[in-house]
Amino acid sequence: MRIVMPVEQASSRGSIGASFGRSPFFLLYETETKESSFIENSALANPGGAGIKAAQLVVDQGVNAVLAPRCGENAAKVLQGAGIEIYKTSSRSIEKSIHSFVQGRLPLLEETHAGLSHHGAE
């Protein structure tokens, strides 16, 4: 299974980003091979619609699931429309979040928020 997480740095020792659409990078992780790679969030600098553009970037990567502490309503619609499930992380640790996901201990993210342009959220 291929998962993605919004992250603050392009490093597996970094931390999960606080908001999906405004995180600088996305970590792509393959659960079977345990291989990871990073992609830059090209939507980060957009003054509006960053969540939607970030979600489309993720959809284009062919992922099955997103792990994030929060997600904007519009980004969630794009992800869910593509059949991608969003799981709520409670730890900022990438390693702990992956482990919790693989163990089936992350709940689905049920609440989204309205996106906010120019305020550091999507």
N, C-alpha and C positions, 0 to 999 in steps of 0.2 A: 504494500500500500504506500502511496506517495502522499506525504503530508507537507504542509507549509506553516511557518510561524513568522509573524512580524518580529524583527529583531533590531536592536540598537546598533550592533556592530556586526561586521562580516567575520564572526568568530563563534565557534561552538561553545566557547567559554563566556560569551557575552550574555546579555539578558534579553528576555522577551520584551518587545515594545509595548508601551501602554495602550496604544491605539492602532488598529489595523492599517488604516489608510495613510497615516502620517509617520509610520516607522520607516527609517532610512533603507532597510534591507529586508529581504525575505529569505528564510532558511528553508531550502527544499530538502526533505529527508525521506529516504527510501527505507521502510521498516524491515524489508526482507534482507537487503544487503548492508544496511546500516551506513550507507553512503550519504553524504550531505554535500550540498553546494549552496552558494548564495547568489541572489540576484538583487541588483539595485532597484529600489522602488522609484521608477521614473515618474510616478504620479505625485511624489512628495512635494514638489515645488508648485503644484497647481493651486491657484487661489481658491478654487471651488471644484467640487466633483472628484476630489482625490480618492475617496473611498471607492467610487464606481470604477475609476481607471485602475486603481490598485487591484480591485477584485477581478477585472478583466485580465490583467497581467497574470494573476494567479490561475484563472480559468485556462488561459493559454498554455500553462505549464503542465496541464493534465493531472492535477492533483485530485485526491479523493477526499481529503479532509483538511480543515484549517484549525489550528490551535491558537487561541487568542484570549486575552482577558476581557476584551470588549470589541464590539464591531458596530459600525454605523448601519442604520436601517437600509440605506440604498445599496451599500456594499453587500450586506447580507442577502438582499433580494437577488443580486447578480450571482452570488455564490450558490445560493440555494436553487436558483433557476437552472444552474448548470449541474445540479445533483451533488454539490459539495456540501458535506455536513460541517458545521462549525461547533467546536468543542471549547468549553470554558476552562482556561487555565487559572490556577490560583497561585502558582509560584512564578516568579520571574526567571527561575532557572530553566534553561533550555533542556538540560539533561533530565531534570526531575519531571518536567512536563512530558517529554517523550516517553519516559519510563511509565508515568501514570497513564498515558494514552495506550501504550502497548498492553498494559495490565487491565485495561478496560475501566479505569477509575475516573476518567474525566467525564463530567456531564455535558450534555448538549447545551450550547449557549442559547438560552431562551429569551433573553431580553436584549434588544438593540437600542441604540440611542440615535437621536436626530443628529445628522452631520452638522458641524459648525465650521464654516469657512473662516480662515484667518485666525483661528484660535487653538491650533495645535491638535485638533481632533478631526475626524473625517466627516 
